[in-house]
Amino acid sequence: MRNYGLFLVGASLLCAQERTVQPRVREILDAVSEQRIAANIQKLAGFETRNTLSSQGNAAARQWIAGELRSYSPRLEVSLEHFKLKQNEERIFQDVDLYNVVAVLRGTSLPETQVVVSAHYDSLNLIPLASETAESGDSVADRPVKYDWTKVDAPAPGANDDGSGTAAVMELARVLSRYEFAKTLVFVAFAGEEQGLIGSTLHAAKAHRESRTIEAVLNNDIIGGEVSGNGRVGNGVVNVYSDEVPDSPSQALARYARRIAERYLPSVRVGTVWMQDRLGRGGDHTPFQWEGFAAVRFSTPNENYAHEHSATDLPEFVSAAYTARVARVNAAVAASLAQAPKPPVVMEEAKTGALKGRLVPQISRGKSRYDAQLKWKNAGPETNLKGYAIVMRPTTAAEWEQEVFVGNVKEYLFKDVSIDDVRFGVKAIDNDGNESLISPYVYPPRVKREVPVY
């Protein structure tokens, strides 16, 4: 590994010149308004409840959100995505119509590729059944308290959960719709999150059936808290949850978010959390992962559980300033991705051998059997492509540590570098300095073998 380290020190210094700060992204971040976000949170909380099964509050909220989105730009295609839900469990105790609010900003040169920015607009007041009492040691595996899900009109302002996320998504739609991007941006306010991620589950499944190309989902849920229930205070960190699978598409997206935030908003640290969500809990990014899409959740590390799912989730306990900072991180990531090349293809289906039919990485030990030979393909026609950068890290490291720009080529050889000791990935960079997501080389696990005996 000594040769690896010595070689890559020079490579990383060279590649630092490739990290371009886009003036347009800076302009977008400056346009995000804390005042508008605060007004949106106040308005959303003012519906008293946005419970999906509360026809009055939920209907008024979604109509207002859709109307605001339409007012931002004629280029935003706004619709109410309608699903008819049948009674199926205690949370959906009656048939109900569910509506997601969707606004689409069509891309120019790569419109088939989507970047989704989302939150959930429904809210909830969890009221324990009269026969139940809360226990201080609420188990994440088996919550002992049973709730009355029929109290759909109980006050549920939902200012932080998830008025903060919805307000941020609305503001990002307003700002980003002023610009054109290569890829399509989709802004979604989901319903039914509090009943079990229903709106996002239906939307993601529909996207999968329709073979949509969703490159990234940036989901925002509870992004307005600066003060946690135990008194911890902080506004310099936002957690980004991905999943537990090393080098998964969602982890690649989380790393991208961290790298872009460091570039444009160094005062905000993205805390990459290699968990799908907070322990025992869930968010609207998860259904997209179920369908094979890269998806992450932005959330404050300072939650106040006393206010969540209650009548006290009010605007006075939400920081519009912190929400705006998280919104700007989203804006930087979404704008950067929407203008970037597609990530290169590093996995191909094996045609022969024990792994026939499975995706395998295009990496080998080269002719010498002691080198690292990497190959990749372009994901689609790129007229403005400058070339590719290879990134590397030790197998024990969570973040990419070194990179080298190798030019507009489709393969590269690292002499005397063992592919058994290093993780590799590759990204595309265009002539304007926009960078794609990193495509990691991931070898599939060995298939269990049944050994016959007699």
C-alpha positions as CSV (number, residue, x, y, z in Angstrom):
1,M,0.0,0.0,0.0
2,R,3.0,2.4,0.2
3,N,3.0,2.8,-3.5
4,Y,-0.7,3.5,-3.5
5,G,-0.3,6.3,-0.9
6,L,2.6,7.9,-2.6
7,F,1.0,7.9,-6.0
8,L,-2.3,9.2,-4.8
9,V,-1.0,12.2,-2.9
10,G,0.0,13.7,-6.2
11,A,-3.2,12.6,-7.8
12,S,-5.5,14.2,-5.3
13,L,-3.7,17.6,-5.6
14,L,-4.2,17.5,-9.3
15,C,-7.9,16.7,-9.0
16,A,-8.5,19.5,-6.6
17,Q,-8.3,21.8,-9.6
18,E,-11.3,20.0,-11.1
19,R,-13.6,21.0,-8.3
20,T,-15.5,23.9,-9.8
21,V,-17.8,26.2,-7.9
22,Q,-20.7,27.1,-10.2
23,P,-21.8,30.8,-10.0
24,R,-25.4,29.8,-10.8
25,V,-25.5,27.5,-7.8
26,R,-24.3,30.3,-5.6
27,E,-27.0,32.5,-7.0
28,I,-29.6,29.9,-6.3
29,L,-28.5,29.6,-2.7
30,D,-28.7,33.3,-2.2
31,A,-32.3,33.4,-3.5
32,V,-33.6,30.9,-0.9
33,S,-35.7,33.0,1.5
34,E,-35.9,32.3,5.2
35,Q,-38.9,34.7,5.4
36,R,-40.8,32.7,2.8
37,I,-40.0,29.5,4.5
38,A,-41.2,30.9,7.8
39,A,-44.4,32.1,6.2
40,N,-45.0,28.7,4.6
41,I,-44.5,26.9,8.0
42,Q,-47.0,29.3,9.6
43,K,-49.6,28.8,6.9
44,L,-49.3,25.0,7.0
45,A,-49.6,24.9,10.8
46,G,-52.7,27.2,10.4
47,F,-54.7,24.4,8.8
48,E,-55.0,22.9,12.3
49,T,-54.6,19.4,11.0
50,R,-53.4,18.0,7.7
51,N,-54.3,14.4,8.6
52,T,-54.7,12.4,5.4
53,L,-58.1,11.1,6.6
54,S,-59.3,14.6,7.6
55,S,-61.1,15.7,4.5
56,Q,-61.4,19.3,5.4
57,G,-57.8,20.1,6.7
58,N,-56.0,17.9,4.2
59,A,-58.0,19.1,1.2
60,A,-57.4,22.7,2.1
61,A,-53.7,22.2,2.6
62,R,-53.1,20.4,-0.7
63,Q,-55.1,22.9,-2.7
64,W,-53.1,25.7,-1.1
65,I,-49.7,24.0,-1.8
66,A,-50.7,23.3,-5.4
67,G,-51.9,26.9,-5.9
68,E,-48.6,28.3,-4.5
69,L,-46.6,26.0,-6.8
70,R,-48.6,27.1,-9.8
71,S,-47.9,30.7,-9.0
72,Y,-44.2,30.3,-9.0
73,S,-43.6,29.7,-12.7
74,P,-45.6,28.6,-15.8
75,R,-42.9,26.1,-16.4
76,L,-43.8,24.1,-13.3
77,E,-46.3,21.4,-14.3
78,V,-48.4,21.0,-11.1
79,S,-50.8,18.1,-10.5
80,L,-52.5,16.2,-7.8
81,E,-51.5,12.6,-7.9
82,H,-54.7,10.7,-6.9
83,F,-55.0,7.2,-5.3
84,K,-58.1,5.6,-3.9
85,L,-57.2,3.7,-0.7
86,K,-59.3,0.9,0.7
87,Q,-59.7,0.3,4.4
88,N,-56.9,-2.1,5.3
89,E,-55.7,-1.6,8.8
90,E,-56.1,0.4,12.0
91,R,-54.4,3.4,10.5
92,I,-56.6,3.4,7.3
93,F,-59.8,2.6,9.1
94,Q,-62.0,3.7,6.2
95,D,-61.8,4.2,2.4
96,V,-60.1,7.4,1.6
97,D,-58.8,9.4,-1.4
98,L,-55.1,10.3,-1.1
99,Y,-53.4,13.1,-3.0
100,N,-49.8,13.8,-3.5
101,V,-48.9,17.2,-4.8
102,V,-46.4,17.0,-7.7
103,A,-44.6,19.8,-9.5
104,V,-42.4,18.9,-12.5
105,L,-39.7,21.2,-14.0
106,R,-38.8,19.5,-17.3
107,G,-35.2,19.2,-18.2
108,T,-33.7,20.3,-21.5
109,S,-31.1,17.8,-22.8
110,L,-31.7,14.9,-20.3
111,P,-35.4,15.2,-19.5
112,E,-35.8,11.5,-19.0
113,T,-33.6,11.6,-15.9
114,Q,-35.2,12.9,-12.7
115,V,-34.0,14.4,-9.5
116,V,-36.8,14.3,-6.8
117,V,-37.0,16.7,-3.9
118,S,-39.7,15.7,-1.4
119,A,-41.4,16.0,2.0
120,H,-44.8,15.0,3.4
121,Y,-47.5,17.6,4.0
122,D,-49.8,15.4,6.1
123,S,-49.7,15.8,9.9
124,L,-50.8,13.7,12.9
125,N,-51.8,14.0,16.5
126,L,-51.3,10.6,18.2
127,I,-53.8,10.2,21.0
128,P,-53.4,7.1,23.2
129,L,-56.5,5.0,23.7
130,A,-58.2,5.7,27.1
131,S,-57.0,2.2,28.3
132,E,-53.4,2.8,27.4
133,T,-50.7,4.7,29.2
134,A,-47.3,5.7,27.8
135,E,-44.2,4.1,29.2
136,S,-41.0,6.0,29.6
137,G,-39.0,3.1,28.1
138,D,-40.8,3.1,24.8
139,S,-39.3,0.2,22.9
140,V,-38.3,0.7,19.2
141,A,-39.1,-3.0,18.6
142,D,-42.5,-3.1,20.2
143,R,-44.1,0.2,21.1
144,P,-46.4,-0.6,24.0
145,V,-48.9,2.3,23.6
146,K,-51.9,1.9,21.3
147,Y,-53.4,5.0,19.7
148,D,-56.8,6.0,18.5
149,W,-56.3,6.6,14.8
150,T,-59.9,7.7,14.3
151,K,-59.2,11.1,15.9
152,V,-58.4,12.6,12.5
153,D,-59.6,16.1,13.4
154,A,-57.6,16.5,16.6
155,P,-55.3,19.5,16.4
156,A,-52.1,18.5,14.5
157,P,-50.3,21.7,13.4
158,G,-47.3,19.7,12.3
159,A,-45.0,22.7,12.0
160,N,-41.8,20.7,12.2
161,D,-43.2,17.3,11.2
162,D,-43.3,18.0,8.4
163,G,-44.3,21.6,7.8
164,S,-40.6,22.4,7.8
165,G,-39.8,19.9,5.0
166,T,-42.9,20.9,2.9
167,A,-42.0,24.6,3.3
168,A,-38.5,24.0,2.1
169,V,-39.6,21.9,-0.9
170,M,-42.0,24.7,-1.9
171,E,-39.3,27.3,-1.6
172,L,-36.9,25.2,-3.6
173,A,-39.6,24.8,-6.3
174,R,-40.0,28.6,-6.4
175,V,-36.3,29.3,-6.7
176,L,-35.2,26.5,-9.0
177,S,-38.1,27.0,-11.4
178,R,-36.4,30.3,-12.5
179,Y,-33.7,28.3,-14.2
180,E,-33.3,25.6,-16.8
181,F,-31.5,22.3,-16.1
182,A,-30.4,19.4,-18.2
183,K,-32.4,16.9,-16.1
184,T,-35.9,17.0,-14.8
185,L,-36.5,18.3,-11.3
186,V,-39.6,16.9,-9.5
187,F,-40.9,18.5,-6.3
188,V,-43.3,16.3,-4.3
189,A,-45.4,16.8,-1.2
190,F,-46.6,13.4,-0.1
191,A,-49.7,12.5,1.8
192,G,-50.2,9.4,4.0
193,E,-46.6,9.4,5.5
194,E,-48.0,9.2,9.0
195,Q,-50.2,6.2,8.1
196,G,-47.1,4.2,6.9
197,L,-45.4,6.0,4.0
198,I,-48.4,5.4,1.8
199,G,-48.2,8.3,-0.6
200,S,-44.5,7.8,-1.3
201,T,-44.9,4.0,-1.6
202,L,-47.6,4.4,-4.3
203,H,-45.6,7.1,-6.1
204,A,-42.3,5.1,-6.1
205,A,-44.1,1.9,-7.2
206,K,-45.7,3.8,-10.1
207,A,-42.3,5.2,-11.1
208,H,-40.9,1.7,-11.1
209,R,-43.7,0.3,-13.2
210,E,-43.3,3.2,-15.7
211,S,-39.5,2.6,-15.9
212,R,-38.7,6.1,-14.9
213,T,-35.1,7.0,-14.5
214,I,-34.9,8.6,-11.0
215,E,-31.3,9.4,-10.3
216,A,-31.8,10.8,-6.8
217,V,-34.4,11.4,-4.2
218,L,-33.7,14.1,-1.5
219,N,-36.4,13.7,1.1
220,N,-36.8,16.2,3.9
221,D,-38.5,15.3,7.1
222,I,-38.3,17.2,10.4
223,I,-35.6,19.7,9.3
224,G,-36.6,22.7,11.5
225,G,-35.4,21.7,15.0
226,E,-32.4,23.4,16.7
227,V,-33.2,22.4,20.2
228,S,-33.7,18.7,21.2
229,G,-35.9,17.5,24.0
230,N,-32.8,16.9,26.3
231,G,-31.7,20.5,25.8
232,R,-29.0,19.9,23.2
233,V,-28.7,22.9,20.8
234,G,-27.2,23.1,17.4
235,N,-27.8,24.4,13.9
236,G,-24.5,23.5,12.1
237,V,-25.3,19.9,11.2
238,V,-28.0,18.1,9.2
239,N,-28.1,14.4,9.3
240,V,-28.4,12.5,6.0
241,Y,-29.7,8.9,6.3
242,S,-29.1,6.5,3.5
243,D,-28.9,2.8,4.3
244,E,-26.6,0.1,5.8
245,V,-25.4,-1.4,2.5
246,P,-21.8,-0.5,1.7
247,D,-21.4,1.5,-1.5
248,S,-25.2,1.3,-2.3
249,P,-26.7,3.9,-4.6
250,S,-28.2,5.7,-1.6
251,Q,-24.8,5.8,0.1
252,A,-23.3,7.2,-3.1
253,L,-26.0,10.0,-3.0
254,A,-25.3,10.7,0.7
255,R,-21.5,11.1,-0.1
256,Y,-22.4,13.4,-3.0
257,A,-24.5,15.6,-0.7
258,R,-21.7,15.8,1.8
259,R,-19.2,16.8,-0.8
260,I,-21.5,19.4,-2.4
261,A,-22.3,20.9,1.0
262,E,-18.7,21.2,1.8
263,R,-18.1,23.1,-1.4
264,Y,-21.0,25.6,-1.2
265,L,-22.0,25.7,2.4
266,P,-19.0,25.0,4.6
267,S,-20.8,26.3,7.7
268,V,-23.2,23.4,7.5
269,R,-21.9,19.9,8.0
270,V,-23.7,17.0,6.4
271,G,-23.6,14.1,8.9
272,T,-23.8,11.0,6.8
273,V,-25.5,8.3,8.8
274,W,-25.1,4.8,7.4
275,M,-28.6,3.7,8.6
276,Q,-31.8,3.7,6.6
277,D,-33.4,6.0,9.1
278,R,-33.5,6.7,12.9
279,L,-33.8,3.4,14.8
280,G,-37.2,1.9,14.5
281,R,-38.6,4.7,12.4
282,G,-39.2,5.5,8.8
283,G,-39.5,8.2,6.1
284,D,-40.6,8.7,2.5
285,H,-37.2,8.0,1.0
286,T,-37.5,4.3,2.0
287,P,-40.1,3.3,-0.6
288,F,-37.8,4.6,-3.3
289,Q,-35.0,2.4,-2.0
290,W,-37.4,-0.5,-2.1
291,E,-37.9,0.1,-5.9
292,G,-34.1,0.4,-6.5
293,F,-33.7,4.2,-6.6
294,A,-31.0,6.2,-4.7
295,A,-32.8,8.0,-1.9
296,V,-31.8,9.8,1.3
297,R,-33.4,11.6,4.2
298,F,-32.4,15.0,5.5
299,S,-33.3,15.4,9.2
300,T,-32.2,17.5,12.2
301,P,-30.1,15.7,14.7
302,N,-31.9,17.6,17.4
303,E,-35.4,16.2,17.7
304,N,-37.9,17.1,20.4
305,Y,-40.1,14.1,20.8
306,A,-42.5,15.8,23.1
307,H,-43.8,18.0,20.3
308,E,-43.9,15.4,17.5
309,H,-47.3,14.0,16.6
310,S,-49.0,16.4,19.1
311,A,-50.9,19.6,19.3
312,T,-47.7,21.4,20.4
313,D,-45.8,20.9,17.1
314,L,-46.1,24.7,16.6
315,P,-44.1,27.3,14.6
316,E,-42.6,28.8,17.7
317,F,-40.7,25.6,18.2
318,V,-39.3,25.6,14.6
319,S,-36.3,27.5,13.5
320,A,-36.9,29.0,10.0
321,A,-33.2,30.0,9.9
322,Y,-32.1,26.4,10.3
323,T,-34.8,25.1,7.9
324,A,-33.5,27.6,5.3
325,R,-29.9,26.3,5.8
326,V,-31.0,22.7,5.2
327,A,-33.0,23.9,2.2
328,R,-29.9,25.5,0.8
329,V,-28.0,22.2,1.1
330,N,-30.9,20.6,-0.9
331,A,-30.7,23.3,-3.4
332,A,-27.0,22.9,-4.0
333,V,-27.3,19.2,-4.3
334,A,-30.3,19.2,-6.6
335,A,-29.0,22.0,-8.8
336,S,-25.6,20.3,-9.1
337,L,-27.1,16.9,-9.9
338,A,-29.6,18.3,-12.4
339,Q,-26.9,19.9,-14.5
340,A,-24.3,17.1,-14.1
341,P,-23.5,14.3,-16.5
342,K,-25.1,10.9,-15.9
343,P,-22.9,8.6,-13.7
344,P,-20.8,6.2,-15.7
345,V,-21.7,2.5,-15.9
346,V,-19.2,0.3,-14.1
347,M,-21.4,-2.9,-13.7
348,E,-22.2,-5.3,-16.5
349,E,-24.2,-8.6,-16.6
350,A,-21.9,-11.6,-16.5
351,K,-22.4,-13.8,-19.6
352,T,-20.6,-16.9,-18.4
353,G,-19.3,-18.5,-15.2
354,A,-20.7,-18.9,-11.7
355,L,-22.1,-15.3,-11.8
356,K,-23.8,-15.6,-15.1
357,G,-26.8,-13.3,-15.2
358,R,-25.6,-11.2,-12.3
359,L,-24.2,-7.7,-12.4
360,V,-20.4,-7.7,-11.8
361,P,-17.9,-4.8,-11.7
362,Q,-15.7,-4.1,-14.7
363,I,-12.5,-4.4,-12.6
364,S,-9.6,-6.8,-12.8
365,R,-6.0,-7.3,-11.8
366,G,-4.8,-6.6,-15.4
367,K,-2.4,-8.7,-17.4
368,S,0.2,-8.7,-14.7
369,R,-2.4,-9.8,-12.0
370,Y,-0.9,-7.2,-9.7
371,D,-2.4,-4.1,-11.0
372,A,-5.9,-2.4,-10.9
373,Q,-7.5,-2.4,-14.3
374,L,-10.7,-0.3,-14.3
375,K,-13.2,-0.1,-17.2
376,W,-16.5,1.8,-17.6
377,K,-19.0,3.0,-20.1
378,N,-20.8,6.2,-20.8
379,A,-24.4,6.1,-19.5
380,G,-25.6,8.1,-22.5
381,P,-24.7,10.7,-25.2
382,E,-22.7,13.5,-23.6
383,T,-21.8,16.4,-25.8
384,N,-20.1,18.4,-23.1
385,L,-18.0,15.7,-21.4
386,K,-14.5,16.6,-20.2
387,G,-13.7,13.2,-18.8
388,Y,-13.6,11.0,-15.8
389,A,-12.1,10.9,-12.3
390,I,-11.4,7.8,-10.4
391,V,-11.9,7.8,-6.6
392,M,-10.4,5.5,-4.0
393,R,-10.4,4.7,-0.3
394,P,-9.2,2.0,2.0
395,T,-11.8,-0.7,2.6
396,T,-12.1,0.4,6.2
397,A,-12.9,4.1,5.3
398,A,-16.4,5.5,5.0
399,E,-15.6,8.4,2.7
400,W,-13.6,8.6,-0.6
401,E,-10.1,9.8,0.3
402,Q,-8.2,10.2,-3.0
403,E,-9.0,10.9,-6.6
404,V,-7.3,11.4,-9.9
405,F,-8.7,12.9,-13.1
406,V,-7.8,10.4,-16.0
407,G,-9.3,12.3,-19.0
408,N,-11.9,11.3,-21.5
409,V,-11.1,7.6,-21.6
410,K,-13.1,4.4,-20.8
411,E,-10.4,2.5,-18.9
412,Y,-7.4,3.1,-16.7
413,L,-4.6,1.0,-15.2
414,F,-3.0,1.6,-11.8
415,K,0.3,-0.2,-11.7
416,D,1.1,-2.1,-8.6
417,V,-2.2,-1.3,-6.8
418,S,-4.1,-4.3,-5.4
419,I,-7.9,-4.4,-6.1
420,D,-8.2,-6.4,-2.9
421,D,-7.1,-3.6,-0.6
422,V,-8.9,-0.6,-2.1
423,R,-12.4,0.5,-2.9
424,F,-12.8,2.2,-6.3
425,G,-15.4,4.4,-8.0
426,V,-15.6,6.6,-11.1
427,K,-17.5,9.8,-11.9
428,A,-18.0,11.9,-15.0
429,I,-17.1,15.6,-15.2
430,D,-18.3,18.0,-17.9
431,N,-16.4,21.0,-19.4
432,D,-18.2,23.3,-16.9
433,G,-16.9,21.3,-13.9
434,N,-20.3,19.6,-13.1
435,E,-19.7,16.2,-11.5
436,S,-21.9,13.2,-11.6
437,L,-22.7,10.8,-8.8
438,I,-19.9,8.3,-8.2
439,S,-20.4,4.8,-9.5
440,P,-18.6,2.4,-7.2
441,Y,-17.2,-1.0,-8.2
442,V,-19.1,-3.4,-6.0
443,Y,-18.5,-7.2,-6.3
444,P,-21.5,-9.3,-5.6
445,P,-21.5,-11.7,-2.6
446,R,-20.7,-15.3,-3.3
447,V,-23.6,-17.5,-4.0
448,K,-24.3,-20.1,-1.4
449,R,-23.4,-23.5,-2.7
450,E,-25.3,-26.7,-1.9
451,V,-22.9,-29.6,-1.5
452,P,-24.5,-33.0,-2.2
453,V,-23.7,-35.7,0.4
454,Y,-24.7,-39.4,0.7
